């Protein structure tokens, strides 16, 4: 089987390509809704992006950004809004207004009131840098007016700021006339994603100084065009691997190699708890797993696992924790609760619905053992529905359990998996015959 390309790396490399001078080529781009919206927005700013299958050719360079008083649709989408807001920093001519299309769903079923997102932290930071920004309570539309004045070279990010936007600000900072020094006044989450962002910047011949994640010094530099192949998505590993842990036997992934900076890859190390073994030739990886019912897990009673660098894989690990003896605690889960639907709480809600004892804090979850026979018996009396709130990660994690239980759960919004793993259903069915 093949893992999908990384949406995370596709979007970041698209931005680095448009910031580069002249033409870059990205092969294996991930074809997602997010990426499609981002490409449309960049084209609105007059960047030329040609798509041929899963290959993108990008005419980069700041000088390509054109158009007077452009309105750019961002569909109330957090990722795209952050990208375009920071990209506006390098624009010194035209006013850009980020707007959401009328009638747009904010993109998350958890919020039934369809409340608009607040991007106040972005608005505040742009204003601190010396950019004129207009917005009502940090909501769309956001109008960003360029300035010919010298932007501030230093900025302090405090605890009230959305830490996720730092990843995108880092990418744009080398293109500023005087560079940027960023001081962080609190403990950053998502450090592995900061490392990965810097690694992608290095591919385009740009570097920065990272002073223990407290201070970032970025000198003015030029991105150089590249011909790159997007890596596979490490966050997708956990689903087929967890499936094999529960069912046993072997599986080969043909595009999984070890030379990666994606920390979710290390889910494989934690999976060794379940006696999973794997071997790789740096091109393909084969997994060998005994059937979980034949594995002695007694040494892992009341285990505590720290998973600060793999937030998405940790959700699959919650499902596997159901099969460990005693109570299993997963910690350092703050990144999951940065999302609007508080993923830790949603996972806890539906695990508890299976008759399992669960407790949570802002940064951890403690999960008891599952009685699979009891769950199957209960499903005969009443359908057990798992409302994923249109969250692809929740849907995929619970599918791993549902398949082991012989499809007794009803998981809502199965199409949501297209956000990061559009071939999920097809690929996972194929593993049953491997």
MIBAKE-810816 format. One line per 8 residues: number of its first residue (from 1); for each residue z negated, x, y of N, C-alpha, C. Coordinates in steps of 0.2 Angstrom, whole numbers, plus 5000, padded with zeros to 4 digits. Each point is the difference from the previous one (the first is absolute). Layout:
REM residues N
NUM	Z:X:Y:Z:X:Y:Z:X:Y; ...
//
This chain:
REM residues 434
1	5000:5004:4994:5000:4996:5006:5000:5004:5006; 5002:4997:5006:5000:5004:5006:4995:4997:5005; 4996:5004:5004:4996:4997:5005:5004:4999:5006; 4999:4995:5004:5003:4999:5007:4999:5006:5005; 5005:5001:5004:4999:5005:5006:4994:4998:5004; 4997:5004:5004:4994:4999:5004:5003:4996:5006; 4997:4994:5001:5001:4997:5007:4997:5004:5005; 4994:5002:4999:4996:5004:5005:5004:5006:5002
9	5003:5004:4996:5004:5006:5002:5007:4998:5003; 5003:4995:4997:5006:4997:5003:4999:4999:5007; 4995:4996:5002:4999:4998:5007:4999:5006:5005; 4996:5005:4997:4998:5005:5004:5006:5005:5001; 5004:5001:4995:5005:5004:5000:5006:4997:5005; 5000:4994:5000:5005:4997:5004:4998:5001:5008; 4994:5000:5001:4998:5002:5007:5001:5007:5002; 4998:5004:4995:5001:5007:5001:5008:5002:5001
17	5004:4996:4996:5007:5001:5001:5003:4998:5007; 4998:4995:5002:5002:4998:5007:4997:5004:5005; 4995:5003:4999:4997:5005:5005:5003:5007:5000; 5004:5001:4994:5003:5007:4999:5006:5000:5004; 5003:5006:5001:5006:5001:5004:5006:5000:4995; 5004:4996:5001:5006:4999:4996:4999:4996:4994; 5004:5001:4994:5000:4995:4995:4996:5002:4994; 4996:4996:4997:4996:5001:4994:5003:4995:4995
25	4999:5001:4994:5002:4996:4994:4993:4999:4996; 4999:4994:4998:4994:4998:4996:5003:4997:4994; 4999:5003:4994:5002:4996:4994:4994:4997:4996; 5001:4995:4997:4995:4996:4996:4995:4997:5004; 5003:4997:5006:4995:4996:5005:4998:4994:4996; 4994:4998:5002:4997:4994:4997:5003:4994:5003; 5003:4995:4997:5003:4994:5003:4995:4995:5000; 4996:4999:5005:4994:4995:5001:5002:4996:5006
33	4996:4995:5001:5000:4996:5006:4998:5004:5006; 4994:5004:4999:4998:5004:5005:5005:5005:5003; 5004:5004:4995:5005:5004:5002:5006:4997:5003; 5002:4994:4998:5005:4997:5003:4999:4998:5007; 4994:4997:5001:4998:4999:5007:5000:5006:5005; 4997:5005:4997:5000:5007:5004:5007:5002:5002; 5004:5000:4995:5007:5002:5001:5003:4996:5006; 4999:4993:4999:5003:4995:5005:4997:5002:5007
41	4994:5001:5000:4997:5002:5007:5002:5007:5003; 5001:5005:4996:5003:5006:5002:5007:4999:5002; 5004:4996:4997:5007:4999:5002:5000:4996:5007; 4995:4996:5001:5000:4996:5006:4999:5006:5006; 4997:5005:4998:4999:5006:5005:5006:5004:5000; 5005:4998:4997:5007:5004:5000:5000:5006:4996; 4995:5000:4995:5001:5006:4995:5005:4998:4995; 5004:5004:4998:5005:4999:4995:4998:5001:4993
49	4999:4995:4996:4997:5001:4993:5005:4997:4995; 5004:5003:4996:5004:4998:4995:4997:5000:4993; 5001:4994:4997:4997:4999:4993:5005:5000:4995; 5000:5004:4995:5005:4999:4994:4995:5001:4994; 4999:4994:4997:4996:4999:4994:4993:5002:5002; 4997:5005:4997:4993:5002:5002:5000:5007:5004; 5006:5001:5003:5001:5006:5005:5000:4998:5007; 4997:5003:5004:5000:4999:5007:5002:5006:5004
57	5005:4999:5005:5002:5005:5004:4998:4999:5007; 4996:5004:5003:4997:4998:5007:5002:5005:5005; 5003:4997:5005:5002:5005:5006:4994:5000:5005; 4996:5006:4999:4994:5000:5004:5000:5003:5007; 4995:5001:5003:5000:5003:5006:4997:4995:5005; 4995:5002:5004:4997:4996:5005:5005:4997:5005; 5006:5004:5001:5005:4998:5005:5004:4994:4998; 4999:4998:4993:5004:4994:4998:4997:4994:5002
65	4993:5000:5002:4997:4994:5002:5003:4997:5006; 5003:4994:5000:5004:4998:5006:4998:4992:5000; 5003:4997:5006:4999:4993:5001:4995:4999:5005; 5002:4995:5005:4995:4998:5005:4996:4994:4998; 4993:5001:5001:4995:4995:4999:5001:4996:4994; 5000:5004:4994:5001:4998:4994:4995:4996:4997; 5001:4994:4997:4995:4997:4996:5001:5002:4993; 4995:5002:4996:5000:5002:4994:4996:4996:4995
73	5003:4996:4995:4996:4996:4996:4996:5004:4995; 4993:4999:5000:4996:5003:4995:4997:4996:4995; 5001:4993:5001:4998:4995:4995:4992:5000:4999; 4997:5002:5005:4992:5000:5000:4998:5004:4994; 5004:5005:4999:4999:5005:4994:4996:5006:5002; 4994:5002:4998:4996:5005:5002:5004:5007:5000; 5003:5001:4994:5003:5007:4999:5005:5001:5005; 5005:4995:5001:5006:5001:5004:4997:5000:5008
81	4995:4996:5001:4998:5000:5007:4997:5007:5002; 4996:5003:4995:4997:5007:5002:5006:5005:5001; 5005:5000:4995:5006:5004:5001:5003:5000:5006; 5002:4994:5002:5004:4999:5006:4996:5001:5007; 4993:4999:5000:4996:5001:5005:5000:5007:5002; 4999:5004:4995:5000:5008:5001:5007:5002:5001; 5005:4998:4997:5007:5002:5002:5001:4999:5007; 4997:4995:5003:5001:4998:5007:4998:5006:5005
89	4995:5004:4997:4997:5006:5004:5006:5005:5002; 5005:5001:4996:5005:5005:5001:5006:4997:5004; 4999:4993:5002:5005:4997:5004:4998:5001:5007; 5005:5002:5004:4998:5001:5007:5004:4996:5005; 5004:4996:4997:5005:4996:5004:4999:4992:5000; 5000:4997:4994:5000:4993:4999:4994:4997:4999; 4999:4994:5002:4994:4996:4998:5001:4997:4993; 4995:5000:4996:5001:4998:4993:4994:4994:4999
97	5002:4994:4998:4996:4995:4999:5000:4999:4992; 4994:5000:4997:4999:4999:4993:4998:4992:4999; 5005:4997:4997:4999:4992:4999:5000:4998:4993; 4996:4995:4999:5001:4997:4993:5005:4994:5000; 5004:4999:4995:5004:4995:4999:4997:4993:5000; 5002:4995:5004:4997:4994:5000:4999:4997:4993; 4994:4998:4998:4999:4996:4994:4999:5005:4994; 4999:5007:5002:4998:5005:4995:4994:4999:4997
105	4999:5001:4993:4994:5000:4996:4997:5007:5001; 4994:5001:5002:4997:5007:5001:5001:5004:4994; 5001:4997:4994:5002:5004:4994:4994:5000:4996; 4995:4996:5000:4994:5000:4996:4997:4993:4999; 5000:4998:4994:4998:4993:4999:4993:4999:5000; 4996:5006:5001:4993:4999:5000:4998:4996:5007; 5003:5002:5005:4999:4997:5006:5004:4993:5001; 4997:4994:4998:5003:4994:5000:5002:4998:5007
113	4996:5002:5005:5001:4998:5007:5006:5003:5003; 5003:5005:4997:5006:5004:5002:4998:5004:5007; 4994:5002:5000:4997:5003:5006:5004:5006:5002; 5002:5001:5006:5004:5006:5002:4995:5007:4999; 5004:5005:4998:4996:5006:5000:4999:5003:5007; 4994:5004:5000:4999:5003:5006:5002:5008:5000; 5003:5002:5005:5002:5007:5000:4997:5003:5006; 4994:4998:5001:4997:5002:5006:4998:5008:5000
121	4999:5003:4994:4999:5007:5000:5006:5004:5002; 5006:4997:4998:5006:5004:5002:5001:4999:5008; 4999:4994:5003:5001:4999:5007:4995:5005:5004; 4994:5000:4997:4995:5004:5004:5002:5007:5000; 5002:5003:4994:5002:5007:4999:5006:5002:5005; 5005:4995:5000:5006:5001:5004:4998:5001:5007; 4995:4995:5002:4998:5001:5007:4996:5006:5002; 4996:5002:4995:4997:5006:5001:5004:5006:5001
129	5006:5000:4997:5005:5005:5000:5004:5000:5007; 4999:4995:5003:5004:4999:5007:5006:4996:5000; 5001:4995:4994:5005:4996:5000:4998:4993:5002; 5005:4997:5004:4998:4993:5002:5002:4995:4995; 4995:4996:4998:5001:4995:4994:4997:4994:5002; 5004:4994:4999:4998:4993:5001:4999:4997:4993; 4994:4996:5000:4999:4997:4993:4994:4995:5002; 5000:4994:4997:4995:4996:5000:4995:5001:4994
137	4994:5003:5001:4995:5001:4995:5003:5004:4994; 5005:5004:5002:5002:5005:4995:5005:4997:4995; 5002:4993:5001:5005:4997:4996:5007:5000:5002; 5005:4999:4996:5007:5000:5002:5001:4994:5004; 5005:5001:5005:5004:5005:5001:4996:5006:5004; 5002:5006:4999:4998:5006:5003:5005:5003:5004; 5000:5001:5006:5005:5003:5004:4998:5007:5002; 5004:5005:4999:4998:5007:5001:5005:5003:5005
145	4998:5002:5006:5004:5002:5005:4999:5008:5000; 5006:5004:5000:5000:5007:5000:4997:5003:5007; 4998:5006:5000:4998:5003:5006:5003:5007:5000; 5002:5002:5006:5003:5007:5001:4994:5005:5002; 4994:4997:5001:4994:5004:5001:4998:5004:4994; 4997:5005:5000:4997:5004:4995:4995:4996:4996; 5001:4999:4993:4995:4997:4996:4994:5005:4999; 4995:4997:4999:4994:5004:4998:5001:5004:4994
153	4997:5006:5000:5001:5004:4994:4995:4999:4995; 4994:4997:5002:4995:5000:4995:4997:4992:5000; 4998:4998:4994:4998:4993:5000:4994:5000:4995; 4995:4996:5001:4995:4999:4995:5000:4993:4997; 5000:5000:4993:5000:4994:4996:4993:4999:4998; 4997:4994:5002:4993:4998:4998:5000:4995:4994; 4994:4998:4999:4999:4996:4994:5003:4993:5000; 5002:4998:5006:5003:4993:5001:5007:5000:4999
161	5003:5006:4999:5007:5001:4999:5002:4999:4992; 5006:4996:4999:5003:5000:4994:5002:5006:4997; 4996:5003:4995:5002:5007:4998:5007:5001:4997; 5003:4994:4997:5006:5001:4997:5006:5002:5005; 4999:4998:5007:5006:5002:5004:5000:5007:5001; 4995:5004:4999:5000:5007:5001:5005:5004:4996; 5002:4997:4994:5005:5003:4996:5007:5000:5003; 5001:4994:5004:5007:5000:5003:5000:5004:5007
169	4994:5000:5003:4999:5003:5007:5002:5008:4998; 4997:5002:4995:5001:5007:4998:5008:5002:5000; 5004:4995:4997:5007:5002:4999:5003:5000:5007; 4998:4996:5005:5004:5000:5006:4998:5006:5005; 4993:5002:4999:4997:5005:5005:5004:5006:5001; 5004:5003:4995:5004:5006:5001:5005:4999:5005; 5003:4994:5001:5005:4998:5004:4998:4999:5007; 4994:5000:5002:4997:5000:5007:5001:5006:5003
177	5001:5000:5007:5002:5006:5004:4995:5005:4999; 4994:4998:5000:4994:5005:5000:4996:5000:4993; 5003:4996:4995:4996:5000:4994:4994:4995:5001; 4995:5001:4996:4994:4995:5000:4995:5003:4996; 4994:5000:5003:4994:5002:4996:4996:4993:4999; 4998:4999:4994:4997:4993:4998:4993:5002:4997; 4995:4998:5004:4993:5000:4997:4997:4994:4997; 4997:5000:4994:4998:4994:4997:4993:5000:5000
185	4997:4995:5002:4992:4999:5001:4997:4997:4994; 5003:4999:4994:4997:4997:4995:5003:5003:4993; 4997:4998:4995:5002:5003:4993:5007:4996:4998; 5005:5004:5000:5006:4996:4998:5001:4998:4993; 5002:4994:4999:5002:4998:4993:5008:5002:4999; 5002:4999:4994:5007:5002:4998:5002:5007:5002; 4996:5005:4998:5001:5007:5002:5006:5002:4995; 5001:4997:4994:5005:5002:4996:5007:4998:5003
193	5000:4995:5003:5006:4997:5003:5002:5004:5007; 4995:5003:5003:5001:5004:5006:5003:5007:4997; 4997:5002:4994:5003:5006:4997:5008:4999:4998; 5001:4994:4998:5007:4999:4997:5004:4999:5006; 4998:4997:5006:5004:4999:5006:5002:5007:5003; 4995:5005:5000:5001:5007:5002:5005:5003:4996; 4999:4999:4993:5005:5003:4995:5007:4998:5002; 5001:4994:5001:5007:4997:5002:5002:5003:5006
201	4996:5001:5005:5002:5003:5007:5002:5007:4998; 4997:5004:4996:5002:5007:4998:5007:5000:4997; 5002:4995:4997:5006:5000:4997:5006:5000:5005; 4998:4997:5006:5005:5000:5006:4998:5006:5005; 4997:5005:4997:4998:5007:5004:4996:4999:5006; 4995:4995:4999:4995:4999:5005:4993:5001:4997; 4996:5003:5004:4993:5002:4997:4995:4998:5006; 4993:4999:4998:4995:4999:5004:4994:5004:4998
209	4995:5000:5004:4993:5003:4998:4995:4994:4999; 4998:5000:4994:4995:4995:4998:4993:5003:5000; 4995:4998:5004:4994:5003:5000:4995:4996:4997; 5000:5000:4994:4995:4996:4995:5000:4993:5002; 5006:4997:5002:5001:4993:5001:4997:4997:5006; 4997:5005:5004:4996:4998:5006:5005:5001:5006; 5004:5005:4999:5004:5001:5006:5007:5003:4997; 5006:4997:5003:5006:5001:4999:5004:5003:5006
217	5003:5006:4999:5003:5003:5005:5008:5001:4999; 5004:4996:5004:5007:5000:4998:5004:5003:5006; 5003:5005:4999:5004:5003:5005:5007:4997:5001; 5003:5000:5006:5007:4997:5000:5005:5004:4995; 5003:4996:4996:5005:5003:4995:5006:4995:4999; 5005:5003:4997:5006:4996:4998:5000:4999:4993; 5001:4994:4998:5002:4998:4993:5007:5002:4998; 5001:5003:4994:5006:5002:4998:5003:4995:4995
225	5006:4998:5000:5003:4995:4995:4999:5003:4993; 5000:4995:4995:4999:5002:4993:5004:4996:4996; 5001:5002:4994:5003:4997:4994:4995:4999:4995; 4996:4994:5000:4995:5000:4995:5001:4994:4995; 4996:5001:4995:4999:4994:4995:4993:4998:5000; 4999:4993:5001:4994:4997:5001:4996:5001:4993; 4994:5002:5000:4996:5000:4994:4999:4993:4997; 4998:5000:4993:4998:4994:4997:4993:4998:5003
233	4998:4994:4999:4994:4997:5003:4994:5001:4995; 4996:5005:5002:4994:5001:4996:4995:4994:4999; 5000:4996:5005:4996:4994:5000:5002:4995:4995; 5006:5001:4997:5002:4995:4995:4998:5003:4993; 4998:5006:4999:4998:5003:4994:4995:4996:4996; 4995:4997:5004:4994:4997:4996:5002:4994:4996; 5005:4996:5002:5001:4994:4996:5003:5001:4993; 5005:5004:4999:5003:5002:4993:4995:5004:4996
241	4996:5004:5004:4995:5004:4996:4994:4996:4998; 4998:4996:5004:4994:4995:4998:5003:4995:4994; 5006:4998:5001:5003:4996:4994:5000:5004:4994; 5002:5006:5000:5000:5004:4993:4992:5001:4998; 4996:5001:5005:4993:5002:4998:4997:4994:4996; 5002:4994:5002:4997:4994:4997:5004:4998:4993; 5006:5002:5000:5004:4998:4994:5001:5006:4995; 5000:5006:5003:5001:5006:4995:5007:5002:5000
249	5002:5005:4996:5006:5003:4999:5003:5004:5005; 5006:5002:5001:5003:5005:5004:5005:4997:5005; 5001:5003:5006:5004:4998:5005:5003:5006:5004; 5006:5000:5002:5003:5006:5003:5003:4997:5007; 4998:5003:5005:5002:4999:5007:5005:5005:5002; 5006:4999:5001:5006:5005:5001:5000:5003:5007; 4996:4997:5005:5001:5004:5007:4993:5001:5002; 4995:5002:4996:4993:5002:5002:4999:5007:4998
257	4999:5004:5006:4999:5007:4999:4993:5002:5004; 4998:5005:4999:4993:5002:5002:5000:5003:5007; 5006:5003:5002:4999:5003:5007:5001:4995:5005; 4994:4997:5002:5000:4995:5005:4994:5001:5004; 5000:4997:5006:4994:5000:5004:4997:4993:5000; 5003:4995:4997:4997:4994:4999:4994:4999:4996; 4994:4999:5003:4994:5000:4997:4999:4995:4994; 5004:4994:5001:4999:4995:4995:5002:5003:4993
265	5004:5005:5000:5002:5003:4993:4994:5002:4996; 4994:5002:5004:4994:5002:4996:4996:4994:4997; 5003:4994:5000:4998:4994:4996:5000:5003:4993; 5005:5004:4998:5000:5002:4993:4994:5004:4998; 4997:5003:5004:4994:5004:4998:4994:4995:4999; 4999:4995:5004:4995:4995:4998:5002:4996:4994; 5006:4999:4998:5002:4997:4994:4998:5003:4994; 4999:5007:5001:4998:5004:4994:4993:4997:4997
273	4996:4996:5004:4994:4996:4997:5002:4996:4994; 5006:4998:5000:5002:4995:4995:5004:5004:4995; 5000:5007:5000:5003:5004:4995:5007:5000:5001; 5003:4999:5005:5007:5000:5002:5002:5008:5000; 5005:5002:4997:5003:5006:5001:5007:5000:5002; 5002:5005:5004:5007:5000:5003:5002:5007:5000; 5007:5001:4999:5003:5006:5001:5007:4999:5004; 5001:5006:5004:5005:4999:5005:5004:5007:5000
281	5007:4999:5001:5004:5006:5001:5002:5001:5007; 4997:4996:5004:5001:5000:5007:5006:4996:5002; 5003:4997:4995:5006:4995:5001:4998:4993:4997; 4997:5000:4994:4998:4994:4997:4993:5001:4998; 4996:4994:4999:4993:5000:4998:4999:4995:4994; 4997:5003:4995:4999:4995:4994:4993:4999:4999; 4998:4994:4999:4993:4998:5000:4998:4998:4992; 4995:5002:4998:4998:4998:4993:4993:4997:5001
289	4999:4994:4997:4994:4997:5001:4998:4996:4994; 4994:5001:4997:4997:4996:4995:4999:4992:5002; 5000:4996:4996:4998:4993:5001:4993:5000:5002; 4999:4996:5006:4993:5001:5003:4995:4997:4995; 5001:4996:4996:4995:4998:4995:4998:5005:4995; 5004:5005:5000:4999:5006:4995:4996:5006:5003; 4999:4999:5007:4997:5005:5004:4992:5000:5001; 4997:5005:4999:4993:5000:5000:4998:5002:5008
297	4998:4995:5003:4998:5000:5008:4993:5000:5001; 4996:5001:4995:4993:5000:5001:4997:5005:5005; 5003:5006:5000:4998:5005:5005:5000:4998:5007; 5004:4994:5002:5001:4999:5006:4997:4993:5003; 4994:4999:4997:4995:4995:5002:4998:5001:5007; 5000:4994:5004:4998:5000:5007:5003:5006:5004; 5006:5001:5000:5004:5006:5003:5001:4998:5007; 5000:5006:5004:5001:4999:5007:5006:5005:5002
305	5006:4997:5003:5006:5003:5001:5001:5000:5007; 5001:5006:5003:5002:5001:5007:5008:5001:5001; 5003:4995:5004:5007:5000:5000:5002:5000:5007; 4999:5005:5004:5001:4999:5008:5008:5001:5001; 5004:5003:4996:5007:5002:5001:5005:4996:4996; 4998:4995:4997:5004:4995:4996:4999:4993:5001; 5000:4997:5006:4998:4993:5001:5004:4995:4996; 5006:5001:4999:5004:4995:4997:4999:5001:4992
313	5000:5006:4998:4999:5000:4992:4992:4998:4999; 4996:5000:5004:4993:4998:4999:5000:4993:4998; 5004:4996:5002:5001:4993:4999:5001:4999:4992; 5005:5004:4998:5001:5000:4993:4994:5002:4996; 4997:5005:5002:4994:5003:4997:4994:4995:5000; 5000:4995:5004:4995:4995:5000:5001:4996:4994; 5007:4999:4998:5002:4996:4994:4997:5004:4994; 5002:5006:5000:4998:5004:4994:4992:5001:4999
321	4997:4999:5006:4992:5001:5000:4997:4994:4996; 5004:4994:4999:4998:4995:4996:4998:5001:4993; 5003:5006:4998:5000:5002:4993:4995:5005:4999; 4997:5003:5005:4995:5005:4999:4993:4997:4999; 4996:5003:4996:4993:4997:4999:4996:5000:5006; 4995:4995:5000:4995:5000:5006:5004:4998:5006; 4997:5002:5006:5003:4999:5006:5003:5006:5003; 5007:4999:5002:5003:5006:5003:5001:4999:5008
329	4998:5005:5003:5001:5000:5008:5005:5004:5002; 5005:4998:5004:5005:5003:5004:4998:5001:5007; 5000:5006:5003:4998:5001:5007:5006:5003:5004; 4998:5000:5007:5005:5003:5005:5006:4995:5000; 4999:4994:5001:5006:4995:5000:5001:4997:5007; 4997:5004:5005:5001:4997:5007:5007:4998:5001; 5005:5004:4998:5007:4999:5002:5003:4993:4997; 4997:4998:4995:5002:4993:4997:4998:4995:5005
337	4995:5001:5003:4997:4994:5005:5003:5001:5007; 5004:5005:5001:5004:5000:5006:5005:4995:5001; 5002:4997:4994:5006:4995:5000:4997:4994:5002; 5004:4995:5002:4998:4994:5003:4996:4995:4994; 5002:5001:4994:4998:4996:4995:4994:5003:4996; 4997:5006:5002:4994:5003:4997:5001:5000:4993; 5004:5005:4998:5002:5000:4993:4994:5001:4995; 4995:5003:5002:4994:5001:4995:4997:4993:4999
345	4999:4996:5005:4997:4993:5000:5005:4996:4995; 5006:5000:5001:5005:4996:4996:4999:5002:4993; 5000:5007:4998:5000:5002:4993:4993:4997:4997; 4995:5001:5004:4993:4998:4998:5000:4992:4998; 5003:4996:5005:5001:4993:4999:5003:4998:4993; 5005:5003:4999:5004:4998:4994:4997:5003:4993; 4997:5006:5001:4997:5003:4994:4994:4996:4998; 4996:4998:5005:4994:4995:4999:5002:4994:4997
353	5006:4997:5002:5003:4994:4997:5001:5000:4993; 5000:5007:4997:5001:5001:4993:4994:5000:4996; 4994:4999:5004:4994:5000:4997:4997:5007:5000; 5002:5004:5004:4997:5007:5000:4996:5001:5006; 4994:5003:4999:4996:5002:5005:5003:5005:5005; 5000:4998:5007:5003:5005:5005:4995:5000:5006; 5000:5005:5003:4996:5001:5007:5004:5005:5004; 5000:4999:5006:5004:5004:5005:4996:5002:5006
361	5002:5006:5003:4998:5002:5007:5006:5001:5004; 5000:5002:5006:5005:5002:5004:5005:5005:4997; 4997:5004:4996:5004:5006:4997:5000:5001:4993; 4997:4995:4996:5000:5001:4993:5000:4993:4996; 5001:5000:4994:5000:4995:4995:4997:5002:4994; 4995:4995:4997:4997:5001:4994:5002:4995:4995; 5003:5002:4994:5003:4995:4996:4997:5000:4993; 4998:4994:4997:4997:5000:4993:5006:5000:4995
369	4998:4999:4994:5005:5000:4994:5003:4993:5000; 5006:4999:4997:5003:4994:4999:4999:4998:4993; 5000:4994:4999:5000:4997:4993:5007:4996:4999; 5004:5004:4997:5007:4998:5000:5001:4993:4996; 4996:4999:4995:5001:4994:4996:4997:4994:5003; 4995:5001:5004:4997:4995:5004:5005:4998:5006; 5004:5005:5003:5005:4998:5005:5006:4996:4996; 5002:5002:4995:5005:4997:4996:4998:4992:4998
377	4994:5000:4998:4998:4993:4998:4999:4996:5007; 4998:5002:5005:4999:4997:5006:5007:4997:5003; 5005:5005:4999:5007:4998:5002:5003:4994:4996; 4998:4999:4994:5002:4994:4997:4998:4993:5003; 4994:5001:5003:4997:4994:5003:5003:4999:5007; 5001:5005:5004:5002:5000:5007:5004:5006:5002; 5006:4999:5003:5004:5005:5002:4996:5005:5005; 5000:5006:4999:4997:5005:5004:5005:5003:5005
385	4999:4998:5006:5005:5002:5005:4998:5006:5004; 5004:5005:5001:4998:5006:5004:5004:4999:5006; 4997:4999:5006:5004:4999:5006:5000:5007:5003; 5006:5003:5000:5001:5007:5003:5001:5000:5007; 5000:4994:5003:5001:5000:5008:5006:5004:5002; 5005:4999:4996:5007:5004:5001:4999:5007:5001; 4995:5003:4996:4998:5007:5000:5003:5003:4994; 5005:5004:5001:5003:5003:4994:4996:5004:4996
393	4995:5004:5003:4996:5004:4996:4995:4996:4995; 4998:4995:5003:4995:4995:4996:5004:4997:4994; 5006:4998:5002:5004:4997:4994:5002:5005:4995; 5001:5006:5001:5002:5005:4995:4994:5002:4996; 4994:5001:5004:4994:5002:4996:4998:4994:4995; 5000:4994:5002:4998:4995:4996:5005:4999:4994; 5007:5001:5001:5004:5000:4995:4999:5004:4994; 4997:5006:5002:4998:5005:4994:4995:4996:4996
401	4995:4997:5003:4995:4996:4996:5003:4994:4996; 5004:4997:5004:5003:4993:4997:5004:5002:4994; 5004:5005:5000:5004:5002:4994:4996:5002:4994; 4994:5003:5001:4996:5002:4995:4997:4993:4997; 4998:4995:5004:4997:4994:4998:5005:4995:4997; 5007:5002:4999:5005:4996:4998:5002:4994:5005; 5000:5002:5006:5003:4996:5005:4996:4993:5001; 4993:5001:5001:4996:4994:5001:4999:4999:5007
409	5001:5004:5004:4999:5000:5008:5007:4997:5003; 4999:4997:5006:5005:4998:5004:5000:5004:5006; 5004:5004:5002:5000:5004:5005:5005:4998:5006; 4997:4998:5006:5004:4998:5005:5005:5005:5003; 5005:4998:5003:5004:5004:5004:5003:5006:4996; 5003:4999:4994:5003:5006:4997:5005:5004:5003; 5004:4996:5005:5005:5003:5004:4997:5006:5005; 4994:4999:5001:4997:5005:5005:5001:5007:4998
417	5001:5002:4993:5000:5006:4998:5006:5004:5003; 5005:4996:5002:5006:5003:5003:4998:5005:5006; 4994:4999:5003:4998:5004:5006:5000:5008:4998; 4998:5002:4994:5000:5007:4998:5003:5001:4993; 5001:4995:4996:5002:5001:4993:5005:4994:4998; 5006:5000:5003:5004:4994:4999:5002:4999:4992; 5000:5006:4996:5002:4999:4993:4994:4999:4996; 4994:4999:5003:4994:5000:4996:5000:4996:4994
425	5002:4993:5000:5000:4996:4994:5005:5002:4995; 5006:5003:5002:5005:5002:4995:4997:5007:4997; 4998:5004:5004:4998:5007:4997:4994:4999:4995; 4995:4996:5002:4994:4999:4996:5001:4997:4994; 5005:4995:5000:5002:4997:4993:5003:5005:4996; 5004:5005:5003:5003:5005:4996:4995:5004:4996; 4994:5001:5003:4995:5005:4997:4998:4997:4993; 5000:4993:4999:4998:4998:4994:5004:5002:4994
433	5005:5003:5001:5004:5002:4994:5001:5007:5000; 4996:5004:5004:5001:5007:5000:4995:5003:4995
//
